[in-house]
Amino acid sequence: MNHSLNQMLNALELQGLESGASTGRQTLNAGGALLESRSPVDGALIGSVTQASHADYEQVMAAAVTAFEEWRTVPAPRRGELVRLLGEEFRRLKEPLGQLVSYEMGKSLQEGLGEVQEIIDICDFAVGLSRQLYGLTMHSERPGHRMYEQWHPLGVVGVISAFNFPVAVWSWNTMIAWVCGNACVWKPSEKTPLTALACQKITARVMEAFGAPEGLSGLVVGDARVGEWLSQDTRVPLVSATGSTRMGKAVATAVAGRLGRSLLELGGNNAIIVAADADLKLATIGAVFGAVGTAGQRCTTTRRLIIHESVYNEMTRSLVAAYGQLRIGDPLDSANHVGPLIDLQAVQAYNQAIEKAKEQGGRILVEGGVFSGTGFESGCYVKPCVIEIAADAPIVMHETFAPILYVHSYSDPKTAIQIQNSVPQGLSSAMFTRNLLEAEQFLSAAGSDCGIANINIGTFGSEPHMPFGGFSASGNGTREPGVEALDVYSETKVISILVRGNEVT
């Protein structure tokens, strides 16, 4: 590891060997197996983490339950002050944490820094929400009664996050959960444990200085069993899980079985429709960035391009030319556009998807493949690939977390929307058009069946005050973050008071 990365780890107070269980200030002697974190950038060992055992989980959870009992009595604006201080500390450490996100996950340094900025932004947003825990005052139909509602915290919130956004999604959940008065226990991806440990150390320092209760921020690093423990634990009224649709179904089933709540942000199979009158230069930029950004490892990655037949040839020529200019390599080098996939398992899935597409009649427009040699020693760098294929091919229905873009043609707007809606997932969508009527049809209830619908921008994009989530196999109707998230992390208590004269009973 080079000197700058050593500086980064030192700034984040990360050692060569870390414990993967923590109640906040107290780090437990985790009793599970050793987990190595190797960078997909160069294959180097960044550090090792001792995974949490079930006994560690129980200790973290017990501390969280106790912390909640105290934290729920703290005035909401005071809880917001803690989040404000957290935002300031993440501002101070944005550079080293952004570098670690990039190096451990493989996304570009610009995206790594942007992800830390998302933490900062959600802190700012959550501080405002801490003074907006409103409740309605209602007129009662009963004489002499006063009736109103209050929002109360749920308890301990379990957060399961994925490798592709190793710190941002955690913050989306925890910052709002904390201002609502909840405690949190976080199960990060075992593919990016060090970024989670860095966030935990930063959070613990701020919470200690603030005087927050021990256990308010719990961390449990481990495999899928930790997610099962959270999902089955009756002490956890809400489990927020980000990941694959398969994982989300398992979480939802377990949580629903005990009448708990789940917030699910799952896979996407997102499409861009390029209309006959679209600005093709703008559409090319949106499609390429959407398809290859983060090496195709975003839930909002563009995976399908649906092009009107009248501009199909021109658009595909523009697309192929743009792909020819992409630079693939070390994501910490700002000259490169595309970094590596997360691991060799992801590379295998990428290769298998391309082979299946060929078997199902796909025609290669931009050749895929795996890089090797100097600068590609990790074996995780692949070529962004474009495949012309039938819109109903089985492989198109499947989300492959890699830079593979499937291209289709259409003849009329109704058909384009039908193709857009033909997959099981419904997260993000976009249309490039100058036609107001077509745009409005796409945005209507009879148009795109996705939680996000964009016009003349790609499928990427979320903001801290924007309710983020999808339809169908992309989620369960809940949203994060946005003002709507207050309903997710709180429950409503309706209060009625009988008033007799000047007495209240």
N, C-alpha and C positions, 0 to 999 in steps of 0.2 A: 504494500500500500504506500502511495506516495506521501510526501510530507504534508500537503494541504489536507489530505483526508485524515491524517493523524491529528492535525489541528482541529478539524471538524469534530472528530470524536471527543477530543479533549474539551472543546467548548460545550459539548452536550453532556459531559461527565459520564461518558460511556466507557466501560472497561472491556477487556478481552473476553471476560466471562461474566454473565449477568444472570440474576435470578428472574424468572418469569412470573413471579407472584408478588403482589404488593397491595397493601391496604392504603397506600399513599406515602406517608413518611416512613412507614415500617416496611422494609423489604423482607420477605419470608425466605427461609432456606428451602426453596422449592425442591420437592422430592421426586420429580419426574425425569424422563429421559433427556439427554442433551440434544439441543436443536442448533444446528449450524446455520448461520446466515451467510450465504455466498452471493456476491454481486453478479447479476447477469451481464454486467458491463464487461468484466474481465475474468470472471470466475474466481476471484480472490475471496478468501475468508475474511469477512468483516469482523465477526465476533460470534460468540456462542451463548446460548441461553438455556438455562435449566428449566424445563417445562414444569408447570404446576401439576401436582397430584390432586386427587379428590379431597384429601385432607387440607391442602392449601386452599382449594376452592371454598371449602366450608369456612375456613378462617376469614377469607376475604369477604364472603357473603355475610357472616355474622357481624363483621365490622361495619359493613354497609347498612345493615338493618339498624344497628345502634346509631350510626351517623344520621340516618334519615329521621329518627325520632327527635333529634336535636335540630337538624337543619330545617325541618318543616315549620318550626316556630320562629325562625329568623325572618324579619320583614323582607318582602320581595325586593325592594330597592337595595337593601343591604346585600342580598344575594347577588344582585346585579353588579354591585361594586366589586365583588370577588371576580366575576367574569371580566369586568373592565381591566382589573389588574392582570389577569391572565393574558388578555389581548396585548397589553403593554410588554409583557415578558416574551411573548411570541414575536412581537415586532423586533425586540432586541436580538433575538436568536434566529431571525428569519433566514439569514444566509447559511449558517451551518446546518440547520434543520432541512432547508430546501436542498442542500447538497446531499444530505443523507437520503432523503426521499428519492432523489434522482439516482444515486449510486446503488441503493438497496433494491429499488423497484425497476429501474431501467428507463424511466421517462426522462425527457430532456430537462436540462437544468432550469430552463425557463418555466416549464410545467411544474417542476419541483418547487420552485420559489412561488409560483402561482398557487400551488396547493396550500402552502403555509399562509399565503395572503388570504385564502379562503377561511382559515382559522381566525385570522385577525378580523376579517369582515363579519363573520358570524358572531364573534364576541361583541363587536359594536352593535349589531342588530339585537342580540339577546339583552344587552344592557337596556336598550329602549323598551323591550318587551317586559322587563322587570317592573316597569311602571305602568303596564297596560293589562294587568291581570284583573280585568273588569268583570262585573257581573250585572245582569239586568235587575232593575227594580220594577216589579209588576203590580198592577192593580188586581186586587182579589175580588172575586164575586161574593165573598163572605163579608158582611158588615163588620167594621172594626178590626180588620186584619191588615197587616202589612206583610208583603211577600217579596223576597228577593233571592238572588242566587250568588254563590261564591264558587270560585275555582280552587280546588285543593289538589295537592300533589298526590301521586299514585303510591310511591314507595321507592323500591329499588328498581331501576331501569337497567336491563341487560342490553349491551350493545355488541353486536357481531359485525365486524367490518371486513372488507375484502382487500386483497393486495394492491389493486389498481389505484385506489385512493387511500393509502395507508394512514393518513392523518386527517384529511378533510372531513370524511364521513363521520369519523369519531366526534369531531368538534360540532358538526351539524346537530348531532343528537345530544351530546353532553351539555353544551352551553345552554341550550333551551331547557333541557331537563333540570339543570341546576337552578336556573332562575325560577322555575316552577316549584322548587322545593324538594326535588327528588335526589337520591343518591344514585350512583352509576357503577356498574361493574362491566369492564370492557374485555371482550375476547377478540384480540386482533388476529389478522391472518398470520398463520405460522410461516408464511413466505416472506413477511416483512416485520419481524419481531423487534428489530432495533429501533425503528422509527417510533413504534409504540412505546418502548421503554424510554426513549428520549422525551416524548410528550408526557409520560408519567412523571419523570424526574422534574421537568419544568413545572408541571401542575402541582406536584407535592411541595416544592419550594414556596410557591406563591400561597398555597393553602396554609402552610405552616406559619408564614408571616402574617397572614390574615387572621389566623385563629379558627379556621374551619375545622369541623370535627374529623378525626381520623376515620378513614373508611368511606368518606364521601366520594373518593375517586379510587375504585378498585381495579386492579389489572390481573388477568389470568391468561397467561400464554400457554397454548396447547393446541392439540389437534381437534378434530370434529367432536370428540367426546365432551369438550368444554361447552360447545354449543348445545349439546344434548342436555348437559346438566342445567344450563340456564333455561332451556325450553321447558324442562320438566319441573322446575323449581317453583313451588307455590308462593315463595317469598318474592318472586319477580313478577309483578303484575303486567309489565310490558317488556317484550323482547323486540328490539329493533334489529333487523338482520338485512345485510346487503350482500348480494352474491348471486349465484345461479338460481334459475327457477326450480331446479331439483332440490337444492338446499332449502329454498323458501317453502316449498311444499312440506318438507319434513318439519321445519320449525312451526309452520302454521298448524299442522296436525297435532303436534305435541302441546302447543300452547292452548289451542282451542279445546283440547281434551280436558284441561283443568279450568276452562272458562277465563283464561287470561287474554290479553291483547297482544297483537303482533303488528309491527310496522315493517312492511316488506318492500325493499327496493331491489328488484331482480333484473333478469336479463333484458336485452333489447335486440331487435333485428330491424334496425332503422333504415328507412328509405328516403331518398330524395327524388322527387318528380321534376323533370326538366321539361317545361312546356314548350310548345312550338315557337312562342315569341320570347323565350327567356334570353337574358343576357348570358351568353355562353361562357364568356370569360369569367364572369362572377360565379356562374354555376360550376365551372371547373375548379376554381379556388375552393369553393365550399365543399365539393365532392372529394378533392384530394386531401384537404386538411381533415375532413371528417373521417375519411377512410384510413389514413396512415398515422394520424396523431396518436401518441402513446402506443405506437405500433399496433393499432387496432384493438387495444385492450381497455376500452371504455364501454360502459353500458350504453352510452349515446353514440358510439362509433357508427359511421355510415357503412352499412353492409350491402345495400342494394341501391342501384341507380336505374331509375325508370325514365326512359328518354322518348320523347315524341318522335315518331318515325321520320318526320320531315327534317329533323335536325340530328338524327341519330348518327349519321356518318361524320358530320362535322364535330359533334360533341365527343365522340369516341376518339377521333384524331387528336383533338385538343387534350383529352385525358391522357392518351398514350404519350404525347409530347411532354406533358407535365410530369408524368411518372419517370420519364427519362432523365429529368433534372434532379431527382431526389438524391440526397446524400445520406447514406446509411452508415452509422458508426457510433463511436463513444458519445452518449447523450450529454455528457458534461462539456463537450466541445460544441460551442454555439454555431459552428459551421455546418453541423449535421442536422438533418430533418427528422430522422427516424432512428430510434435506439433499439435495444434487443427486446425479445419476448422475455417473460419472467423466468422461465426455466426450460429444460429439455422436454418436459412433458408437454408444454405448450407448443414447442416446435413440432413434436410428434403429431399433435392434433391438427396443426397447420398443414403438414404434409398429407395427412390422411384426408383432410377436407378437399385439397386440390385434386388428389387421385379420385375421390368419389365424384367430384364435379366433372372430371374428364369422362368417367364411366357413364355419367348421366347425360352425356351429350354436350358438355361445356366446351367452348372454343376459347383458347388462351389468347388474350389481347396483350397482356403484359406478363411475361414469364415469371413464375415464382422460383424459389430455391433457397438453400441455406448457405450462408457465407462461411468460409473457412480461411485459415491463414492468419497472418499478422494483423492484429487489431480485432480479430474475431475469435479469440481463443476460447471464449466461454461456450461457443456453439449455439448461442441463442439469437444470433442475428439472421433475419430472413428478408427476402425481397418482397416488397409489397406487390401483390398480384391482382390482375383484373381478368375476369372470366365472363365471357358472353354465354348465357345459359337460359333455358326456359324458366319463366317465373315460378312455375309450379314444380320444379325439380325438387326431390326430397332434401338434398343438401342445402337448398336455399331456405327451407323452413327451419334449419338448425342454426343456432348462433355459435360461430367459431370465434373465439377470442384471439384474433390475429388479423393482420392487414390483408384481407381478401375481400375484394369488391365484386359483386355479381351485377351484371349489366343486362337490362331487358329493354324492349321497345314496346310502345303502345300507339294506338291510332286515335283514341278519343279520351276526353277527360274522365268519363265514367269508368272506363277500363283501367286507367291509371290508378284511380282511387281503389278500385277492386284489387288490383295487384298489391298496392300499398297495404291493404287490410287483410291480405290472404295468409299472413303468417300468424302464429299463435301469440307472439309478443306484441306489445303496444306501448312502447316507451316514448320514443322521439320520432319526429317526421319533419319533412321540409318540402317546399315547392318553390321552384324558381320560375317566375312568370311576370309579365307586365300587364296581364289581363285581370282586371279587378274582379270580374264575375267568377273566373276560374279560382282565383285566390279565395274568395268568399265561400265558394262551394267546398273547397278543400278544408276550410276552417270550420265549417258548419257541423251540426250534429250528424249529418249524413255523409260527412267527409272523412278525414283522417280519424282513425280510432285509437289515437295515442294521447297520452297525458301532456305531451308537448308538440305543438305544431308551429312551424316557422315559415315565414315567407321571405325569400331572397337572402336567407342566411342558412347555414348548414344545420346539422342535427345536434351539434355541440351546444353547450351553453346553459349555465344556471347561475343564479344570483342568490344571496343569502335571504332576501325577502321574498323570493319566488317559491311557491309551493312546487316541489319537485317530486315526480312520481309518474307511474304509468298505469295503463289499463291491462286487462286480460292477464296473460302469463308474466307480465312485467311487474306485478304488484297486487296488493289487495285493497286498493282504493285510498289508503292513507297517504299522507304527504309529509315531506321534510324539505327544508325547514319552513319558512314562511310564517305568517301570523296564524295560519291554520294549524300549525304544529302545537299551539297552546292547547288545543282540544285533545291532541294525542297524548301529551305528557301530563294532563290534568284531568280531573273529573269534576263534574258539576254537582254541587249540593244546593238544593232548593230549600229555603228557610221561610217558614210562616210564623208570624207573631200575632197573638191575640192581644189587642190593646183595649183596656177598660179604663176610661178616664185618663188619669195621669199614671196609672200603673201598667206595668208590662208583665204578662205572665206567659 
